[in-house]
Amino acid sequence: MNGTFNWIVGLQFHTASGRSVRHFYLVHEATDRKRACEAALRRASTPGEYMARGGQPLDNSFSEVRMIATDPIGLVSYSD
């Protein structure tokens, strides 16, 4: 398929009280699912993101990845 691809990657962490929370990252620069996850993890590992999570570590057992494809005429589709 010709066109452009973006990715939405959800990463989970647990608050100090134990509640599960997901932060989602829009990744433009990745060419596949693996690279999208790597880019999101790099962003999530920055000091600012760590502070936004209240200093809580990521739950590395969870990620949610969706590809957003835009075809040459601008139609958008989503996939897991």
mmCIF file of the N, C-alpha and C atoms, coordinates in Angstrom:
data_MODEL
# 
_entry.id   MODEL 
# 
loop_
_atom_site.group_PDB 
_atom_site.id 
_atom_site.type_symbol 
_atom_site.label_atom_id 
_atom_site.label_alt_id 
_atom_site.label_comp_id 
_atom_site.label_asym_id 
_atom_site.label_entity_id 
_atom_site.label_seq_id 
_atom_site.pdbx_PDB_ins_code 
_atom_site.Cartn_x 
_atom_site.Cartn_y 
_atom_site.Cartn_z 
_atom_site.occupancy 
_atom_site.B_iso_or_equiv 
_atom_site.pdbx_formal_charge 
_atom_site.auth_seq_id 
_atom_site.auth_comp_id 
_atom_site.auth_asym_id 
_atom_site.auth_atom_id 
_atom_site.pdbx_PDB_model_num 
ATOM 1   N N  . MET A 1 1  ? 0.838  -1.187 0.000  1.00 0.00 ? 1  MET A N  1 
ATOM 2   C CA . MET A 1 1  ? 0.000  0.000  0.000  1.00 0.00 ? 1  MET A CA 1 
ATOM 3   C C  . MET A 1 1  ? 0.875  1.240  0.000  1.00 0.00 ? 1  MET A C  1 
ATOM 4   N N  . ASN A 1 2  ? 0.650  2.125  -0.931 1.00 0.00 ? 2  ASN A N  1 
ATOM 5   C CA . ASN A 1 2  ? 1.367  3.391  -0.949 1.00 0.00 ? 2  ASN A CA 1 
ATOM 6   C C  . ASN A 1 2  ? 0.642  4.366  -0.046 1.00 0.00 ? 2  ASN A C  1 
ATOM 7   N N  . GLY A 1 3  ? 1.362  5.281  0.529  1.00 0.00 ? 3  GLY A N  1 
ATOM 8   C CA . GLY A 1 3  ? 0.778  6.258  1.441  1.00 0.00 ? 3  GLY A CA 1 
ATOM 9   C C  . GLY A 1 3  ? 1.677  6.431  2.643  1.00 0.00 ? 3  GLY A C  1 
ATOM 10  N N  . THR A 1 4  ? 1.116  6.949  3.721  1.00 0.00 ? 4  THR A N  1 
ATOM 11  C CA . THR A 1 4  ? 1.906  7.177  4.922  1.00 0.00 ? 4  THR A CA 1 
ATOM 12  C C  . THR A 1 4  ? 1.366  6.331  6.074  1.00 0.00 ? 4  THR A C  1 
ATOM 13  N N  . PHE A 1 5  ? 2.242  6.071  7.033  1.00 0.00 ? 5  PHE A N  1 
ATOM 14  C CA . PHE A 1 5  ? 1.884  5.273  8.198  1.00 0.00 ? 5  PHE A CA 1 
ATOM 15  C C  . PHE A 1 5  ? 2.259  6.028  9.463  1.00 0.00 ? 5  PHE A C  1 
ATOM 16  N N  . ASN A 1 6  ? 1.392  6.013  10.413 1.00 0.00 ? 6  ASN A N  1 
ATOM 17  C CA . ASN A 1 6  ? 1.660  6.495  11.759 1.00 0.00 ? 6  ASN A CA 1 
ATOM 18  C C  . ASN A 1 6  ? 1.252  5.377  12.706 1.00 0.00 ? 6  ASN A C  1 
ATOM 19  N N  . TRP A 1 7  ? 1.718  5.465  13.905 1.00 0.00 ? 7  TRP A N  1 
ATOM 20  C CA . TRP A 1 7  ? 1.441  4.435  14.900 1.00 0.00 ? 7  TRP A CA 1 
ATOM 21  C C  . TRP A 1 7  ? 0.988  5.086  16.195 1.00 0.00 ? 7  TRP A C  1 
ATOM 22  N N  . ILE A 1 8  ? 0.049  4.463  16.864 1.00 0.00 ? 8  ILE A N  1 
ATOM 23  C CA . ILE A 1 8  ? -0.319 4.843  18.222 1.00 0.00 ? 8  ILE A CA 1 
ATOM 24  C C  . ILE A 1 8  ? 0.108  3.684  19.115 1.00 0.00 ? 8  ILE A C  1 
ATOM 25  N N  . VAL A 1 9  ? 0.964  3.998  20.078 1.00 0.00 ? 9  VAL A N  1 
ATOM 26  C CA . VAL A 1 9  ? 1.488  2.964  20.980 1.00 0.00 ? 9  VAL A CA 1 
ATOM 27  C C  . VAL A 1 9  ? 1.070  3.319  22.401 1.00 0.00 ? 9  VAL A C  1 
ATOM 28  N N  . GLY A 1 10 ? 0.352  2.419  23.036 1.00 0.00 ? 10 GLY A N  1 
ATOM 29  C CA . GLY A 1 10 ? -0.065 2.600  24.423 1.00 0.00 ? 10 GLY A CA 1 
ATOM 30  C C  . GLY A 1 10 ? 0.845  1.815  25.354 1.00 0.00 ? 10 GLY A C  1 
ATOM 31  N N  . LEU A 1 11 ? 1.357  2.488  26.356 1.00 0.00 ? 11 LEU A N  1 
ATOM 32  C CA . LEU A 1 11 ? 2.208  1.858  27.365 1.00 0.00 ? 11 LEU A CA 1 
ATOM 33  C C  . LEU A 1 11 ? 1.548  2.029  28.722 1.00 0.00 ? 11 LEU A C  1 
ATOM 34  N N  . GLN A 1 12 ? 1.611  1.006  29.523 1.00 0.00 ? 12 GLN A N  1 
ATOM 35  C CA . GLN A 1 12 ? 0.909  0.980  30.802 1.00 0.00 ? 12 GLN A CA 1 
ATOM 36  C C  . GLN A 1 12 ? 1.864  1.134  31.973 1.00 0.00 ? 12 GLN A C  1 
ATOM 37  N N  . PHE A 1 13 ? 1.363  1.758  33.019 1.00 0.00 ? 13 PHE A N  1 
ATOM 38  C CA . PHE A 1 13 ? 2.064  1.790  34.304 1.00 0.00 ? 13 PHE A CA 1 
ATOM 39  C C  . PHE A 1 13 ? 1.010  1.744  35.395 1.00 0.00 ? 13 PHE A C  1 
ATOM 40  N N  . HIS A 1 14 ? 1.440  1.583  36.620 1.00 0.00 ? 14 HIS A N  1 
ATOM 41  C CA . HIS A 1 14 ? 0.528  1.518  37.759 1.00 0.00 ? 14 HIS A CA 1 
ATOM 42  C C  . HIS A 1 14 ? 0.832  2.677  38.699 1.00 0.00 ? 14 HIS A C  1 
ATOM 43  N N  . THR A 1 15 ? -0.218 3.355  39.122 1.00 0.00 ? 15 THR A N  1 
ATOM 44  C CA . THR A 1 15 ? -0.039 4.465  40.059 1.00 0.00 ? 15 THR A CA 1 
ATOM 45  C C  . THR A 1 15 ? 0.398  3.929  41.409 1.00 0.00 ? 15 THR A C  1 
ATOM 46  N N  . ALA A 1 16 ? 0.773  4.838  42.297 1.00 0.00 ? 16 ALA A N  1 
ATOM 47  C CA . ALA A 1 16 ? 1.193  4.433  43.646 1.00 0.00 ? 16 ALA A CA 1 
ATOM 48  C C  . ALA A 1 16 ? 0.067  3.689  44.368 1.00 0.00 ? 16 ALA A C  1 
ATOM 49  N N  . SER A 1 17 ? -1.184 3.996  44.002 1.00 0.00 ? 17 SER A N  1 
ATOM 50  C CA . SER A 1 17 ? -2.313 3.302  44.639 1.00 0.00 ? 17 SER A CA 1 
ATOM 51  C C  . SER A 1 17 ? -2.684 2.003  43.922 1.00 0.00 ? 17 SER A C  1 
ATOM 52  N N  . GLY A 1 18 ? -1.949 1.670  42.831 1.00 0.00 ? 18 GLY A N  1 
ATOM 53  C CA . GLY A 1 18 ? -2.168 0.403  42.145 1.00 0.00 ? 18 GLY A CA 1 
ATOM 54  C C  . GLY A 1 18 ? -3.074 0.461  40.928 1.00 0.00 ? 18 GLY A C  1 
ATOM 55  N N  . ARG A 1 19 ? -3.592 1.638  40.601 1.00 0.00 ? 19 ARG A N  1 
ATOM 56  C CA . ARG A 1 19 ? -4.479 1.772  39.437 1.00 0.00 ? 19 ARG A CA 1 
ATOM 57  C C  . ARG A 1 19 ? -3.675 1.691  38.137 1.00 0.00 ? 19 ARG A C  1 
ATOM 58  N N  . SER A 1 20 ? -4.190 0.955  37.157 1.00 0.00 ? 20 SER A N  1 
ATOM 59  C CA . SER A 1 20 ? -3.540 0.859  35.845 1.00 0.00 ? 20 SER A CA 1 
ATOM 60  C C  . SER A 1 20 ? -3.872 2.087  35.012 1.00 0.00 ? 20 SER A C  1 
ATOM 61  N N  . VAL A 1 21 ? -2.847 2.674  34.410 1.00 0.00 ? 21 VAL A N  1 
ATOM 62  C CA . VAL A 1 21 ? -3.005 3.850  33.557 1.00 0.00 ? 21 VAL A CA 1 
ATOM 63  C C  . VAL A 1 21 ? -2.200 3.612  32.288 1.00 0.00 ? 21 VAL A C  1 
ATOM 64  N N  . ARG A 1 22 ? -2.734 4.078  31.162 1.00 0.00 ? 22 ARG A N  1 
ATOM 65  C CA . ARG A 1 22 ? -2.012 3.963  29.891 1.00 0.00 ? 22 ARG A CA 1 
ATOM 66  C C  . ARG A 1 22 ? -1.714 5.346  29.343 1.00 0.00 ? 22 ARG A C  1 
ATOM 67  N N  . HIS A 1 23 ? -0.501 5.530  28.912 1.00 0.00 ? 23 HIS A N  1 
ATOM 68  C CA . HIS A 1 23 ? -0.115 6.723  28.162 1.00 0.00 ? 23 HIS A CA 1 
ATOM 69  C C  . HIS A 1 23 ? 0.047  6.294  26.713 1.00 0.00 ? 23 HIS A C  1 
ATOM 70  N N  . PHE A 1 24 ? -0.450 7.101  25.801 1.00 0.00 ? 24 PHE A N  1 
ATOM 71  C CA . PHE A 1 24 ? -0.381 6.778  24.378 1.00 0.00 ? 24 PHE A CA 1 
ATOM 72  C C  . PHE A 1 24 ? 0.559  7.745  23.674 1.00 0.00 ? 24 PHE A C  1 
ATOM 73  N N  . TYR A 1 25 ? 1.334  7.195  22.757 1.00 0.00 ? 25 TYR A N  1 
ATOM 74  C CA . TYR A 1 25 ? 2.331  7.965  22.017 1.00 0.00 ? 25 TYR A CA 1 
ATOM 75  C C  . TYR A 1 25 ? 2.045  7.835  20.531 1.00 0.00 ? 25 TYR A C  1 
ATOM 76  N N  . LEU A 1 26 ? 1.983  8.964  19.843 1.00 0.00 ? 26 LEU A N  1 
ATOM 77  C CA . LEU A 1 26 ? 1.820  8.977  18.395 1.00 0.00 ? 26 LEU A CA 1 
ATOM 78  C C  . LEU A 1 26 ? 3.217  8.986  17.795 1.00 0.00 ? 26 LEU A C  1 
ATOM 79  N N  . VAL A 1 27 ? 3.512  7.964  16.996 1.00 0.00 ? 27 VAL A N  1 
ATOM 80  C CA . VAL A 1 27 ? 4.856  7.794  16.422 1.00 0.00 ? 27 VAL A CA 1 
ATOM 81  C C  . VAL A 1 27 ? 4.764  7.947  14.908 1.00 0.00 ? 27 VAL A C  1 
ATOM 82  N N  . HIS A 1 28 ? 5.472  8.929  14.384 1.00 0.00 ? 28 HIS A N  1 
ATOM 83  C CA . HIS A 1 28 ? 5.465  9.198  12.941 1.00 0.00 ? 28 HIS A CA 1 
ATOM 84  C C  . HIS A 1 28 ? 6.627  8.514  12.218 1.00 0.00 ? 28 HIS A C  1 
ATOM 85  N N  . GLU A 1 29 ? 7.742  8.370  12.905 1.00 0.00 ? 29 GLU A N  1 
ATOM 86  C CA . GLU A 1 29 ? 8.992  8.022  12.235 1.00 0.00 ? 29 GLU A CA 1 
ATOM 87  C C  . GLU A 1 29 ? 9.230  6.532  12.034 1.00 0.00 ? 29 GLU A C  1 
ATOM 88  N N  . ALA A 1 30 ? 8.355  5.677  12.510 1.00 0.00 ? 30 ALA A N  1 
ATOM 89  C CA . ALA A 1 30 ? 8.595  4.233  12.459 1.00 0.00 ? 30 ALA A CA 1 
ATOM 90  C C  . ALA A 1 30 ? 8.081  3.618  11.157 1.00 0.00 ? 30 ALA A C  1 
ATOM 91  N N  . THR A 1 31 ? 8.799  2.621  10.694 1.00 0.00 ? 31 THR A N  1 
ATOM 92  C CA . THR A 1 31 ? 8.415  1.913  9.464  1.00 0.00 ? 31 THR A CA 1 
ATOM 93  C C  . THR A 1 31 ? 7.696  0.600  9.745  1.00 0.00 ? 31 THR A C  1 
ATOM 94  N N  . ASP A 1 32 ? 7.723  0.133  11.003 1.00 0.00 ? 32 ASP A N  1 
ATOM 95  C CA . ASP A 1 32 ? 7.016  -1.094 11.350 1.00 0.00 ? 32 ASP A CA 1 
ATOM 96  C C  . ASP A 1 32 ? 6.665  -1.086 12.836 1.00 0.00 ? 32 ASP A C  1 
ATOM 97  N N  . ARG A 1 33 ? 5.914  -2.091 13.259 1.00 0.00 ? 33 ARG A N  1 
ATOM 98  C CA . ARG A 1 33 ? 5.419  -2.199 14.630 1.00 0.00 ? 33 ARG A CA 1 
ATOM 99  C C  . ARG A 1 33 ? 6.554  -2.207 15.659 1.00 0.00 ? 33 ARG A C  1 
ATOM 100 N N  . LYS A 1 34 ? 7.586  -2.968 15.395 1.00 0.00 ? 34 LYS A N  1 
ATOM 101 C CA . LYS A 1 34 ? 8.701  -3.077 16.343 1.00 0.00 ? 34 LYS A CA 1 
ATOM 102 C C  . LYS A 1 34 ? 9.372  -1.722 16.550 1.00 0.00 ? 34 LYS A C  1 
ATOM 103 N N  . ARG A 1 35 ? 9.631  -1.022 15.468 1.00 0.00 ? 35 ARG A N  1 
ATOM 104 C CA . ARG A 1 35 ? 10.282 0.289  15.568 1.00 0.00 ? 35 ARG A CA 1 
ATOM 105 C C  . ARG A 1 35 ? 9.367  1.318  16.236 1.00 0.00 ? 35 ARG A C  1 
ATOM 106 N N  . ALA A 1 36 ? 8.052  1.188  16.019 1.00 0.00 ? 36 ALA A N  1 
ATOM 107 C CA . ALA A 1 36 ? 7.106  2.082  16.684 1.00 0.00 ? 36 ALA A CA 1 
ATOM 108 C C  . ALA A 1 36 ? 7.168  1.889  18.196 1.00 0.00 ? 36 ALA A C  1 
ATOM 109 N N  . CYS A 1 37 ? 7.204  0.637  18.635 1.00 0.00 ? 37 CYS A N  1 
ATOM 110 C CA . CYS A 1 37 ? 7.312  0.345  20.068 1.00 0.00 ? 37 CYS A CA 1 
ATOM 111 C C  . CYS A 1 37 ? 8.608  0.884  20.645 1.00 0.00 ? 37 CYS A C  1 
ATOM 112 N N  . GLU A 1 38 ? 9.696  0.691  19.925 1.00 0.00 ? 38 GLU A N  1 
ATOM 113 C CA . GLU A 1 38 ? 10.998 1.185  20.387 1.00 0.00 ? 38 GLU A CA 1 
ATOM 114 C C  . GLU A 1 38 ? 10.989 2.704  20.528 1.00 0.00 ? 38 GLU A C  1 
ATOM 115 N N  . ALA A 1 39 ? 10.408 3.397  19.552 1.00 0.00 ? 39 ALA A N  1 
ATOM 116 C CA . ALA A 1 39 ? 10.350 4.864  19.602 1.00 0.00 ? 39 ALA A CA 1 
ATOM 117 C C  . ALA A 1 39 ? 9.492  5.327  20.787 1.00 0.00 ? 39 ALA A C  1 
ATOM 118 N N  . ALA A 1 40 ? 8.360  4.668  21.006 1.00 0.00 ? 40 ALA A N  1 
ATOM 119 C CA . ALA A 1 40 ? 7.495  5.031  22.130 1.00 0.00 ? 40 ALA A CA 1 
ATOM 120 C C  . ALA A 1 40 ? 8.207  4.781  23.464 1.00 0.00 ? 40 ALA A C  1 
ATOM 121 N N  . LEU A 1 41 ? 8.921  3.684  23.560 1.00 0.00 ? 41 LEU A N  1 
ATOM 122 C CA . LEU A 1 41 ? 9.667  3.396  24.791 1.00 0.00 ? 41 LEU A CA 1 
ATOM 123 C C  . LEU A 1 41 ? 10.764 4.417  25.040 1.00 0.00 ? 41 LEU A C  1 
ATOM 124 N N  . ARG A 1 42 ? 11.421 4.865  23.977 1.00 0.00 ? 42 ARG A N  1 
ATOM 125 C CA . ARG A 1 42 ? 12.443 5.914  24.138 1.00 0.00 ? 42 ARG A CA 1 
ATOM 126 C C  . ARG A 1 42 ? 11.801 7.184  24.697 1.00 0.00 ? 42 ARG A C  1 
ATOM 127 N N  . ARG A 1 43 ? 10.667 7.559  24.137 1.00 0.00 ? 43 ARG A N  1 
ATOM 128 C CA . ARG A 1 43 ? 9.973  8.761  24.635 1.00 0.00 ? 43 ARG A CA 1 
ATOM 129 C C  . ARG A 1 43 ? 9.525  8.576  26.076 1.00 0.00 ? 43 ARG A C  1 
ATOM 130 N N  . ALA A 1 44 ? 8.963  7.415  26.381 1.00 0.00 ? 44 ALA A N  1 
ATOM 131 C CA . ALA A 1 44 ? 8.458  7.153  27.725 1.00 0.00 ? 44 ALA A CA 1 
ATOM 132 C C  . ALA A 1 44 ? 9.576  7.109  28.757 1.00 0.00 ? 44 ALA A C  1 
ATOM 133 N N  . SER A 1 45 ? 10.802 6.901  28.302 1.00 0.00 ? 45 SER A N  1 
ATOM 134 C CA . SER A 1 45 ? 11.948 6.799  29.212 1.00 0.00 ? 45 SER A CA 1 
ATOM 135 C C  . SER A 1 45 ? 12.595 8.145  29.508 1.00 0.00 ? 45 SER A C  1 
ATOM 136 N N  . THR A 1 46 ? 12.095 9.223  28.923 1.00 0.00 ? 46 THR A N  1 
ATOM 137 C CA . THR A 1 46 ? 12.680 10.530 29.189 1.00 0.00 ? 46 THR A CA 1 
ATOM 138 C C  . THR A 1 46 ? 12.331 10.984 30.607 1.00 0.00 ? 46 THR A C  1 
ATOM 139 N N  . PRO A 1 47 ? 13.161 11.840 31.188 1.00 0.00 ? 47 PRO A N  1 
ATOM 140 C CA . PRO A 1 47 ? 12.877 12.309 32.552 1.00 0.00 ? 47 PRO A CA 1 
ATOM 141 C C  . PRO A 1 47 ? 11.502 12.971 32.686 1.00 0.00 ? 47 PRO A C  1 
ATOM 142 N N  . GLY A 1 48 ? 11.085 13.732 31.683 1.00 0.00 ? 48 GLY A N  1 
ATOM 143 C CA . GLY A 1 48 ? 9.788  14.398 31.750 1.00 0.00 ? 48 GLY A CA 1 
ATOM 144 C C  . GLY A 1 48 ? 8.627  13.414 31.797 1.00 0.00 ? 48 GLY A C  1 
ATOM 145 N N  . GLU A 1 49 ? 8.719  12.352 31.016 1.00 0.00 ? 49 GLU A N  1 
ATOM 146 C CA . GLU A 1 49 ? 7.663  11.335 31.013 1.00 0.00 ? 49 GLU A CA 1 
ATOM 147 C C  . GLU A 1 49 ? 7.669  10.547 32.320 1.00 0.00 ? 49 GLU A C  1 
ATOM 148 N N  . TYR A 1 50 ? 8.857  10.278 32.828 1.00 0.00 ? 50 TYR A N  1 
ATOM 149 C CA . TYR A 1 50 ? 8.964  9.585  34.116 1.00 0.00 ? 50 TYR A CA 1 
ATOM 150 C C  . TYR A 1 50 ? 8.281  10.409 35.214 1.00 0.00 ? 50 TYR A C  1 
ATOM 151 N N  . MET A 1 51 ? 8.509  11.710 35.195 1.00 0.00 ? 51 MET A N  1 
ATOM 152 C CA . MET A 1 51 ? 7.880  12.591 36.175 1.00 0.00 ? 51 MET A CA 1 
ATOM 153 C C  . MET A 1 51 ? 6.364  12.659 35.951 1.00 0.00 ? 51 MET A C  1 
ATOM 154 N N  . ALA A 1 52 ? 5.927  12.636 34.687 1.00 0.00 ? 52 ALA A N  1 
ATOM 155 C CA . ALA A 1 52 ? 4.490  12.664 34.387 1.00 0.00 ? 52 ALA A CA 1 
ATOM 156 C C  . ALA A 1 52 ? 3.790  11.424 34.933 1.00 0.00 ? 52 ALA A C  1 
ATOM 157 N N  . ARG A 1 53 ? 4.531  10.323 35.062 1.00 0.00 ? 53 ARG A N  1 
ATOM 158 C CA . ARG A 1 53 ? 3.976  9.097  35.649 1.00 0.00 ? 53 ARG A CA 1 
ATOM 159 C C  . ARG A 1 53 ? 4.102  9.092  37.164 1.00 0.00 ? 53 ARG A C  1 
ATOM 160 N N  . GLY A 1 54 ? 4.524  10.200 37.738 1.00 0.00 ? 54 GLY A N  1 
ATOM 161 C CA . GLY A 1 54 ? 4.691  10.252 39.196 1.00 0.00 ? 54 GLY A CA 1 
ATOM 162 C C  . GLY A 1 54 ? 5.847  9.398  39.663 1.00 0.00 ? 54 GLY A C  1 
ATOM 163 N N  . GLY A 1 55 ? 6.835  9.201  38.788 1.00 0.00 ? 55 GLY A N  1 
ATOM 164 C CA . GLY A 1 55 ? 7.999  8.399  39.142 1.00 0.00 ? 55 GLY A CA 1 
ATOM 165 C C  . GLY A 1 55 ? 7.757  6.900  39.090 1.00 0.00 ? 55 GLY A C  1 
ATOM 166 N N  . GLN A 1 56 ? 6.638  6.500  38.527 1.00 0.00 ? 56 GLN A N  1 
ATOM 167 C CA . GLN A 1 56 ? 6.312  5.073  38.465 1.00 0.00 ? 56 GLN A CA 1 
ATOM 168 C C  . GLN A 1 56 ? 6.933  4.440  37.217 1.00 0.00 ? 56 GLN A C  1 
ATOM 169 N N  . PRO A 1 57 ? 7.446  3.213  37.334 1.00 0.00 ? 57 PRO A N  1 
ATOM 170 C CA . PRO A 1 57 ? 8.029  2.525  36.172 1.00 0.00 ? 57 PRO A CA 1 
ATOM 171 C C  . PRO A 1 57 ? 6.941  2.013  35.235 1.00 0.00 ? 57 PRO A C  1 
ATOM 172 N N  . LEU A 1 58 ? 7.307  1.779  34.003 1.00 0.00 ? 58 LEU A N  1 
ATOM 173 C CA . LEU A 1 58 ? 6.392  1.191  33.032 1.00 0.00 ? 58 LEU A CA 1 
ATOM 174 C C  . LEU A 1 58 ? 6.166  -0.277 33.345 1.00 0.00 ? 58 LEU A C  1 
ATOM 175 N N  . ASP A 1 59 ? 4.998  -0.759 32.996 1.00 0.00 ? 59 ASP A N  1 
ATOM 176 C CA . ASP A 1 59 ? 4.683  -2.182 33.069 1.00 0.00 ? 59 ASP A CA 1 
ATOM 177 C C  . ASP A 1 59 ? 5.105  -2.775 31.723 1.00 0.00 ? 59 ASP A C  1 
ATOM 178 N N  . ASN A 1 60 ? 6.275  -3.382 31.677 1.00 0.00 ? 60 ASN A N  1 
ATOM 179 C CA . ASN A 1 60 ? 6.826  -3.879 30.411 1.00 0.00 ? 60 ASN A CA 1 
ATOM 180 C C  . ASN A 1 60 ? 6.089  -5.083 29.844 1.00 0.00 ? 60 ASN A C  1 
ATOM 181 N N  . SER A 1 61 ? 5.111  -5.591 30.582 1.00 0.00 ? 61 SER A N  1 
ATOM 182 C CA . SER A 1 61 ? 4.371  -6.740 30.072 1.00 0.00 ? 61 SER A CA 1 
ATOM 183 C C  . SER A 1 61 ? 3.199  -6.310 29.188 1.00 0.00 ? 61 SER A C  1 
ATOM 184 N N  . PHE A 1 62 ? 2.976  -5.003 29.045 1.00 0.00 ? 62 PHE A N  1 
ATOM 185 C CA . PHE A 1 62 ? 1.831  -4.535 28.278 1.00 0.00 ? 62 PHE A CA 1 
ATOM 186 C C  . PHE A 1 62 ? 2.222  -3.470 27.266 1.00 0.00 ? 62 PHE A C  1 
ATOM 187 N N  . SER A 1 63 ? 1.695  -3.600 26.065 1.00 0.00 ? 63 SER A N  1 
ATOM 188 C CA . SER A 1 63 ? 1.716  -2.512 25.092 1.00 0.00 ? 63 SER A CA 1 
ATOM 189 C C  . SER A 1 63 ? 0.559  -2.740 24.132 1.00 0.00 ? 63 SER A C  1 
ATOM 190 N N  . GLU A 1 64 ? 0.051  -1.654 23.607 1.00 0.00 ? 64 GLU A N  1 
ATOM 191 C CA . GLU A 1 64 ? -1.017 -1.701 22.622 1.00 0.00 ? 64 GLU A CA 1 
ATOM 192 C C  . GLU A 1 64 ? -0.538 -0.898 21.426 1.00 0.00 ? 64 GLU A C  1 
ATOM 193 N N  . VAL A 1 65 ? -0.577 -1.508 20.250 1.00 0.00 ? 65 VAL A N  1 
ATOM 194 C CA . VAL A 1 65 ? -0.051 -0.846 19.058 1.00 0.00 ? 65 VAL A CA 1 
ATOM 195 C C  . VAL A 1 65 ? -1.114 -0.849 17.968 1.00 0.00 ? 65 VAL A C  1 
ATOM 196 N N  . ARG A 1 66 ? -1.349 0.306  17.397 1.00 0.00 ? 66 ARG A N  1 
ATOM 197 C CA . ARG A 1 66 ? -2.281 0.438  16.273 1.00 0.00 ? 66 ARG A CA 1 
ATOM 198 C C  . ARG A 1 66 ? -1.586 1.193  15.155 1.00 0.00 ? 66 ARG A C  1 
ATOM 199 N N  . MET A 1 67 ? -1.755 0.694  13.937 1.00 0.00 ? 67 MET A N  1 
ATOM 200 C CA . MET A 1 67 ? -1.216 1.382  12.779 1.00 0.00 ? 67 MET A CA 1 
ATOM 201 C C  . MET A 1 67 ? -2.316 2.248  12.173 1.00 0.00 ? 67 MET A C  1 
ATOM 202 N N  . ILE A 1 68 ? -1.957 3.461  11.828 1.00 0.00 ? 68 ILE A N  1 
ATOM 203 C CA . ILE A 1 68 ? -2.868 4.370  11.140 1.00 0.00 ? 68 ILE A CA 1 
ATOM 204 C C  . ILE A 1 68 ? -2.276 4.594  9.757  1.00 0.00 ? 68 ILE A C  1 
ATOM 205 N N  . ALA A 1 69 ? -2.990 4.165  8.748  1.00 0.00 ? 69 ALA A N  1 
ATOM 206 C CA . ALA A 1 69 ? -2.501 4.299  7.370  1.00 0.00 ? 69 ALA A CA 1 
ATOM 207 C C  . ALA A 1 69 ? -3.354 5.327  6.633  1.00 0.00 ? 69 ALA A C  1 
ATOM 208 N N  . THR A 1 70 ? -2.694 6.168  5.870  1.00 0.00 ? 70 THR A N  1 
ATOM 209 C CA . THR A 1 70 ? -3.377 7.127  5.012  1.00 0.00 ? 70 THR A CA 1 
ATOM 210 C C  . THR A 1 70 ? -2.978 6.818  3.586  1.00 0.00 ? 70 THR A C  1 
ATOM 211 N N  . ASP A 1 71 ? -3.961 6.516  2.737  1.00 0.00 ? 71 ASP A N  1 
ATOM 212 C CA . ASP A 1 71 ? -3.639 6.179  1.352  1.00 0.00 ? 71 ASP A CA 1 
ATOM 213 C C  . ASP A 1 71 ? -3.402 7.462  0.543  1.00 0.00 ? 71 ASP A C  1 
ATOM 214 N N  . PRO A 1 72 ? -2.945 7.326  -0.698 1.00 0.00 ? 72 PRO A N  1 
ATOM 215 C CA . PRO A 1 72 ? -2.593 8.507  -1.493 1.00 0.00 ? 72 PRO A CA 1 
ATOM 216 C C  . PRO A 1 72 ? -3.733 9.516  -1.691 1.00 0.00 ? 72 PRO A C  1 
ATOM 217 N N  . ILE A 1 73 ? -4.991 9.092  -1.572 1.00 0.00 ? 73 ILE A N  1 
ATOM 218 C CA . ILE A 1 73 ? -6.079 10.051 -1.737 1.00 0.00 ? 73 ILE A CA 1 
ATOM 219 C C  . ILE A 1 73 ? -6.622 10.543 -0.396 1.00 0.00 ? 73 ILE A C  1 
ATOM 220 N N  . GLY A 1 74 ? -5.951 10.160 0.699  1.00 0.00 ? 74 GLY A N  1 
ATOM 221 C CA . GLY A 1 74 ? -6.291 10.689 2.001  1.00 0.00 ? 74 GLY A CA 1 
ATOM 222 C C  . GLY A 1 74 ? -7.226 9.864  2.860  1.00 0.00 ? 74 GLY A C  1 
ATOM 223 N N  . LEU A 1 75 ? -7.610 8.667  2.393  1.00 0.00 ? 75 LEU A N  1 
ATOM 224 C CA . LEU A 1 75 ? -8.465 7.807  3.211  1.00 0.00 ? 75 LEU A CA 1 
ATOM 225 C C  . LEU A 1 75 ? -7.635 7.184  4.323  1.00 0.00 ? 75 LEU A C  1 
ATOM 226 N N  . VAL A 1 76 ? -8.210 7.181  5.517  1.00 0.00 ? 76 VAL A N  1 
ATOM 227 C CA . VAL A 1 76 ? -7.502 6.691  6.702  1.00 0.00 ? 76 VAL A CA 1 
ATOM 228 C C  . VAL A 1 76 ? -8.076 5.344  7.109  1.00 0.00 ? 76 VAL A C  1 
ATOM 229 N N  . SER A 1 77 ? -7.177 4.402  7.459  1.00 0.00 ? 77 SER A N  1 
ATOM 230 C CA . SER A 1 77 ? -7.609 3.126  8.005  1.00 0.00 ? 77 SER A CA 1 
ATOM 231 C C  . SER A 1 77 ? -6.758 2.796  9.222  1.00 0.00 ? 77 SER A C  1 
ATOM 232 N N  . TYR A 1 78 ? -7.326 1.981  10.112 1.00 0.00 ? 78 TYR A N  1 
ATOM 233 C CA . TYR A 1 78 ? -6.671 1.589  11.352 1.00 0.00 ? 78 TYR A CA 1 
ATOM 234 C C  . TYR A 1 78 ? -6.544 0.091  11.402 1.00 0.00 ? 78 TYR A C  1 
ATOM 235 N N  . SER A 1 79 ? -5.492 -0.393 12.020 1.00 0.00 ? 79 SER A N  1 
ATOM 236 C CA . SER A 1 79 ? -5.362 -1.837 12.213 1.00 0.00 ? 79 SER A CA 1 
ATOM 237 C C  . SER A 1 79 ? -4.567 -2.125 13.463 1.00 0.00 ? 79 SER A C  1 
ATOM 238 N N  . ASP A 1 80 ? -4.775 -3.312 13.996 1.00 0.00 ? 80 ASP A N  1 
ATOM 239 C CA . ASP A 1 80 ? -4.033 -3.778 15.189 1.00 0.00 ? 80 ASP A CA 1 
ATOM 240 C C  . ASP A 1 80 ? -2.656 -4.217 14.801 1.00 0.00 ? 80 ASP A C  1 
# 
